[in-house]
Amino acid sequence: MMNRREVIKNVALMLGGAFSAPTLMAMDNWENATKPNASGVAFSLTETQQKIVAEIAELIIPKTDTVGAKDVGVPAFIEMMLKDCYKAPEHQSFMEGLASMEKVKFLELNTDERRGVLKLLEQETKKITSKTSPFWRLIKELTLLGYFTSEAGLKSSFEYVQIPGKLELIKLKPNQKAYAY
């Protein structure tokens, strides 16, 4: 019987380059939970920051005819992963990103304005070449990881085939779920 940690590690390995090096290293070091950072303070988010994370995650994977990021607990997953698996440089990067979202009053913007802010943030992130993952990359990766390792996220996105039979190339119909074996 595999536990959630093993599943997450295996999903990350299957997706290969879909996750950044800091995220893969964080998952590898999961068992050795991160201690408080250099200032002696453990990573934590304020209520406002938690709301920003929730709204961004929901914009990345919105609720449609399937569950959204908030429905499967992605915001809490993101905070837990950052706290337990990442080190001070990623904490700092993430907090700086949240500070910039607070500065533009992200929670007061309408949906189209929020999308515009995130598109701009994504464009700026593509220009960054540092070893530390920038805020946008961290929140996007952790949103995807949290969603696709949740039972509801998997069930809403993939069709489970218990006994797959022979391997064959199947052309999917529009809106048909991919198969997961």
DACOR-V381093 format. One record per helix or strand of 2 or more residues. SS is the DSSP state (A for helix, B for strand). FROM is the first residue (numbers start at 1). TO is the last residue. If there is no record, write none. Layout:
ss={SS;SS}
from={FROM;FROM}
to={TO;TO}
This chain:
ss={A;A;A;A;A;A;A;A;A;B;B}
from={4;21;47;74;88;106;111;135;151;158;178}
to={18;28;60;85;103;108;126;148;157;160;180}
